[in-house]
Amino acid sequence: VISLSLKISDQFKIVRSANVFFKWMEKMFDEFYKQGDMEKNLDLPITKFMDRDNTDREKAYANYIEVVCKPLFATFLIMTDDDIKKDVIEE
C-alpha cells in the first residue's frame, strides 16, 4: 500500500491546478521527445506519444488519465477498502 501511495503521489499532478498540471506535462513531453529523437536518430521505431512531429497532446493527456491515473487510483481504493471505490471504478 505504501509503494502504491508513493506512485499515486508522483503521478497525480492532475488533481492540482491546471497550471501545475500543464507545466508538468510540458516537462514530461520534453523528456518523451528527447527519447523519440534518440529513437529516430538510431533508426528505431518511435514510441507512441514520443514523436514531436506526430503527437496529439490532447489525446496524450486524455490517454494518460485513462490508462495511468484511473486504474492506479482504482487499485489504491481497492487495496485501502475505501467506500468511494464503487463510484470511481464504475466510471
matplotlib code that plots the C-alpha trace (Angstrom):
import matplotlib.pyplot as plt

x = [0.0, 2.9, 4.5, 1.3, 0.7, 4.1, 3.3, 0.0, 1.6, 4.1, 1.6, -1.4, -0.5, -3.9, -5.6, -3.5, -4.3, -4.4, -1.3, 0.7, -0.7, 0.2, 3.7, 4.3, 3.0, 5.3, 8.3, 7.1, 6.8, 10.3, 11.5, 9.4, 10.5, 14.2, 13.6, 11.8, 14.6, 17.1, 15.0, 14.7, 18.5, 19.1, 16.5, 14.3, 10.5, 9.4, 7.4, 3.8, 3.5, 7.2, 7.3, 7.4, 6.1, 3.1, 1.8, -1.6, -1.1, -4.7, -5.1, -2.0, -3.3, -6.6, -4.7, -2.6, -5.6, -7.5, -4.6, -2.4, -4.3, -7.7, -6.5, -3.9, -6.4, -9.0, -6.3, -5.5, -9.1, -9.5, -6.4, -7.4, -11.0, -12.3, -16.1, -15.9, -14.3, -17.6, -18.2, -14.6, -14.4, -17.8, -17.0]
y = [0.0, 2.4, 1.8, 2.4, 5.6, 6.9, 6.1, 7.9, 11.0, 11.1, 10.6, 12.7, 16.1, 16.0, 16.9, 20.1, 23.4, 23.3, 25.5, 22.9, 20.0, 21.6, 22.6, 19.1, 17.7, 20.1, 18.7, 15.1, 15.8, 17.3, 14.0, 12.0, 14.0, 13.6, 9.8, 10.0, 12.0, 9.4, 6.6, 8.4, 9.0, 5.3, 4.3, 2.7, 2.8, 5.9, 5.0, 6.3, 9.9, 10.4, 11.7, 15.5, 15.7, 13.4, 13.6, 14.9, 16.3, 16.5, 12.8, 12.1, 13.9, 12.0, 8.8, 9.5, 10.0, 6.9, 4.5, 5.5, 7.6, 5.9, 2.3, 3.3, 5.2, 2.4, -0.1, 2.1, 2.3, -1.4, -2.0, 0.5, -0.7, 2.9, 3.4, 5.7, 3.0, 1.9, 5.4, 5.6, 2.1, 2.2, 5.4]
z = [0.0, 0.8, -2.6, -4.4, -2.3, -3.4, -7.0, -6.8, -5.2, -8.0, -10.9, -9.6, -10.9, -12.5, -9.2, -8.9, -10.6, -14.4, -14.4, -12.4, -14.5, -17.8, -16.6, -15.5, -18.8, -20.7, -18.8, -19.5, -23.2, -23.2, -21.9, -24.3, -27.3, -26.4, -26.3, -29.6, -31.2, -30.0, -31.4, -34.7, -34.9, -34.2, -36.9, -34.4, -34.3, -32.4, -29.2, -29.1, -27.9, -28.2, -31.8, -31.6, -35.2, -34.8, -31.3, -30.4, -27.0, -26.0, -26.9, -24.9, -21.9, -22.0, -22.6, -19.5, -17.3, -18.6, -18.9, -16.0, -13.4, -13.3, -12.9, -10.4, -8.3, -8.6, -7.4, -4.5, -3.5, -3.6, -1.6, 1.1, 1.0, 0.6, 0.5, -2.6, -4.8, -6.3, -7.8, -9.2, -10.5, -12.2, -14.2]

ax = plt.figure().add_subplot(projection="3d")
ax.plot(x, y, z, "-o")
ax.set_aspect("equal")
plt.show()
